[in-house]
Amino acid sequence: MTSDILVIGGGPAGMFAAITAARDGADVVLLERNDRLGKKLLITGKGRCNVTNDCTAEEVLQNTPRNGRFLYSAMTAFPPEKTKAFFEGCGCPLKTERGNRVFPVSDKAGSILDCLKRELKNASVTVRTGRVTELLTREGKIYGARADGETYYARGVILAAGGASYPATGSTGDGYALAQSVGHTIVLPQGSLVPLETAGEDCQRMQGLSLRNVGVKLISAKGKLLYKDFGELLFTHFGVSGPTVLSASCHLKGEACRLVLDLKPALDEGKLDARILRDLDMYQNRSMENALMDLLPRSMIPVVLDRLNISHDLQANSLTKQARHGLVQLLKAFPIEITGKRPVEEAIITSGGVKVSEVDPKTMASKKAEGLFFAGEILDCDAYTGGFNLQIAWATAFAAGKAAAEKTSIDKCASLY
Ligand SMILES: Cc1cc2nc3c(=O)[nH]c(=O)nc-3n(C[C@H](O)[C@H](O)[C@H](O)COP(=O)(O)OP(=O)(O)OC[C@H]3O[C@@H](n4cnc5c(N)ncnc54)[C@H](O)[C@@H]3O)c2cc1C
C-alpha cells in the first residue's frame, strides 16, 4: 500500500497527526495494532477524558517537569485554546472543572474519540489494522514500514506508538524498538504518575484509608525537598497512591526517598496541641485508642500509637506531656519511607522514551532518519495530571502532522521536475 504519510499508532497523538496532515492535503494511512482506535483514550480521566487544561502554553510547560522547554514551539503553535476550539468546532462541547481541567460536557471519553473518528473520515484518512514491526530505510531515509507481512510505502512516517504504560491498551513499547532501529537513543522508560511502594507494614495496616486534605512533601535521602503538594492520598496494600502521590512520583529519580505527611495542615503545632489536650480531657477515662477517635481515622490510630510506643490501652489522662508533644510532632510530620515506584505497566504515563535532543522541536522531525516524525507519549516528555499529557499529544501531533504534510508536498513537487 502506498501513501504520502503513514501514521503508526491510533491513539490520540496518531489520530490527531493523521487529521492534521490530511487536512493539509496529504494522502494519509493510519495503522493501529488493535482492532479499534483509541483504546487508552477511552479510559482517560476515569472514562471522562480530561482532554486538556484551560491555561496558557507557558502554564502547560510549567506543569511538565520532564523536558517542558523542548515543547515550547509546539505548545505555542497549538496551545490548549486551540485544542478546545478543535473539539468544540467538531461538535463536541466542553466544560471546565476544578483546576482548569477540561472535559466533554457528556462526561464520556467516547465523545472525544467519536469526534476524532469523524474527522479522520471527513479528512479521508485510510485506517488499517496492523502491528508495525519494522521501519524501512534506504540511505538514512525512511520510506515505509512493515506490519503483519504487508508493506506500507510512504514519503513520511509519523511514529505515535505511545509509551509502555497500561500495555493492555496496545502501548507495549514497540515504538521504542522502532525508533532505536533507525539510530535513536531511548531514555530508560519508567513509570510516572505512578503509585509508590513503601517500607514496613504501616501503609498496609491502613489500606483503603483515603485522606482528603493532607500536606505531602517528598524529601530526598540527603534531605532535599523534591516536591510539595496538598490534597488526597490513599493507603494501599503495597504503599500509597492518590493524586498527591502520583504527582510526587514524577520527581522520584531512583534514590531512596521519604514522604512526609502533614496530617493536620489546618492547625499549627500550638493549635494541634490544644486540640489534643481538649480531646484527652473530654475522654480522660478512655483508652488512648478510643480517645483519639475524633482526631484521627480509626485505622490510623493503632499505627500512630505504635510509632510512638504508646500502649493502646493507656488511659488518656495518663499520657505524659512528652508523649503528647511526640504525638503533635508525628501528626505534623508523619514519615513514610519510599522503596520504589510501582511498575511502568501501572503508571498513567511513561517517563523516558525518544531522546528529545535528537528531535527537531518545531517539526518533531527525527534528526537521525529523514522522513521520520514523532508525536505523543513516545517522546521523553511527561507532565502532571490535569489534562497536560493529552495536551502534549495534541500539540506534538499538530507539529508532526503539519511538518510531514509540508515535507511530502515539497518532495512530490521536486519529483515532478
Ligand atoms: C488510566 C489512564 C488515565 C489517563 N487519563 C488522562 C487524562 O484524563 N488526561 C490526560 O491528559 N492524560 C491522561 N492519561 C495519559 C494519556 O492517556 C496519554 O498521554 C495519551 O494516551 C498518549 O497518547 P499517544 O497517542 O501518544 O499514545 P497511546 O494513547 O498509548 O496510543 C498509542 C497507540 O499506538 C498503538 N501501537 C503501539 N504499538 C504499535 C505498533 N507496533 N503498530 C501499530 N500500532 C501500535 C497502540 O495500540 C495505541 O493505540 C491517562 C493515562 C492512563 C493510563
The ligand as a Tripos MOL2 file, in Angstrom:
@<TRIPOS>MOLECULE
LIG
   53    58     1     0     0
SMALL
NO_CHARGES

@<TRIPOS>ATOM
      1 C1         -5.6530    5.2620   33.2060 C.3       1 LIG1
      2 C2         -5.1320    6.4650   32.4430 C.ar      1 LIG1
      3 C3         -5.8230    7.6720   32.5500 C.ar      1 LIG1
      4 C4         -5.3450    8.8020   31.8770 C.ar      1 LIG1
      5 N1         -6.0660    9.9620   31.9660 N.ar      1 LIG1
      6 C5         -5.6080   11.0690   31.3360 C.ar      1 LIG1
      7 C6         -6.3750   12.2830   31.3460 C.ar      1 LIG1
      8 O1         -7.5230   12.3210   31.8170 O.2       1 LIG1
      9 N2         -5.8180   13.3920   30.7560 N.ar      1 LIG1
     10 C7         -4.5790   13.3660   30.1720 C.ar      1 LIG1
     11 O2         -4.1200   14.4020   29.6950 O.2       1 LIG1
     12 N3         -3.8700   12.2120   30.0670 N.ar      1 LIG1
     13 C8         -4.3680   11.0790   30.6190 C.ar      1 LIG1
     14 N4         -3.6590    9.9010   30.5080 N.ar      1 LIG1
     15 C9         -2.4440    9.8860   29.6560 C.3       1 LIG1
     16 C10        -2.8710    9.7660   28.1870 C.3       1 LIG1
     17 O3         -3.6940    8.6350   28.0330 O.3       1 LIG1
     18 C11        -1.6620    9.6720   27.2700 C.3       1 LIG1
     19 O4         -0.9100   10.8500   27.4420 O.3       1 LIG1
     20 C12        -2.0560    9.5330   25.8190 C.3       1 LIG1
     21 O5         -2.8800    8.3990   25.6020 O.3       1 LIG1
     22 C13        -0.8260    9.4400   24.9100 C.3       1 LIG1
     23 O6         -1.2730    9.3500   23.5820 O.3       1 LIG1
     24 P1         -0.4120    8.6180   22.4610 P.3       1 LIG1
     25 O7         -1.2750    8.6400   21.2410 O.co2     1 LIG1
     26 O8          0.9330    9.1760   22.4130 O.co2     1 LIG1
     27 O9         -0.2490    7.1270   22.9760 O.3       1 LIG1
     28 P2         -1.3400    5.9640   23.1960 P.3       1 LIG1
     29 O10        -2.6110    6.5120   23.6650 O.co2     1 LIG1
     30 O11        -0.6440    4.9670   24.0460 O.co2     1 LIG1
     31 O12        -1.5750    5.3740   21.7410 O.3       1 LIG1
     32 C14        -0.5890    4.6510   21.0530 C.3       1 LIG1
     33 C15        -1.2750    3.7190   20.0840 C.3       1 LIG1
     34 O13        -0.2910    3.0770   19.2840 O.3       1 LIG1
     35 C16        -0.6690    1.7240   19.0900 C.3       1 LIG1
     36 N5          0.5250    0.9440   18.7960 N.ar      1 LIG1
     37 C17         1.5360    0.6210   19.6470 C.ar      1 LIG1
     38 N6          2.4610   -0.1080   19.0070 N.ar      1 LIG1
     39 C18         2.0440   -0.2420   17.7310 C.ar      1 LIG1
     40 C19         2.5750   -0.9070   16.6010 C.ar      1 LIG1
     41 N7          3.7180   -1.5840   16.6620 N.pl3     1 LIG1
     42 N8          1.8860   -0.8500   15.4420 N.ar      1 LIG1
     43 C20         0.6990   -0.1920   15.3540 C.ar      1 LIG1
     44 N9          0.1580    0.4400   16.4020 N.ar      1 LIG1
     45 C21         0.8140    0.4200   17.5790 C.ar      1 LIG1
     46 C22        -1.3150    1.3440   20.4010 C.3       1 LIG1
     47 O14        -2.1510    0.2160   20.2580 O.3       1 LIG1
     48 C23        -2.0540    2.6110   20.7750 C.3       1 LIG1
     49 O15        -3.3780    2.6060   20.2950 O.3       1 LIG1
     50 C24        -4.1390    8.7400   31.1230 C.ar      1 LIG1
     51 C25        -3.4720    7.5150   31.0110 C.ar      1 LIG1
     52 C26        -3.9640    6.3920   31.6580 C.ar      1 LIG1
     53 C27        -3.2310    5.0830   31.5120 C.3       1 LIG1
@<TRIPOS>BOND
     1     1     2 1
     2     2     3 ar
     3     2    52 ar
     4     3     4 ar
     5     4     5 ar
     6     4    50 ar
     7     5     6 ar
     8     6     7 ar
     9     6    13 1
    10     7     8 2
    11     7     9 ar
    12     9    10 ar
    13    10    11 2
    14    10    12 ar
    15    12    13 ar
    16    13    14 ar
    17    14    15 1
    18    14    50 ar
    19    15    16 1
    20    16    17 1
    21    16    18 1
    22    18    19 1
    23    18    20 1
    24    20    21 1
    25    20    22 1
    26    22    23 1
    27    23    24 1
    28    24    25 2
    29    24    26 1
    30    24    27 1
    31    27    28 1
    32    28    29 2
    33    28    30 1
    34    28    31 1
    35    31    32 1
    36    32    33 1
    37    33    34 1
    38    33    48 1
    39    34    35 1
    40    35    36 1
    41    35    46 1
    42    36    37 ar
    43    36    45 ar
    44    37    38 ar
    45    38    39 ar
    46    39    40 ar
    47    39    45 ar
    48    40    41 1
    49    40    42 ar
    50    42    43 ar
    51    43    44 ar
    52    44    45 ar
    53    46    47 1
    54    46    48 1
    55    48    49 1
    56    50    51 ar
    57    51    52 ar
    58    52    53 1
@<TRIPOS>SUBSTRUCTURE
     1 LIG1         1 GROUP 0 **** ****
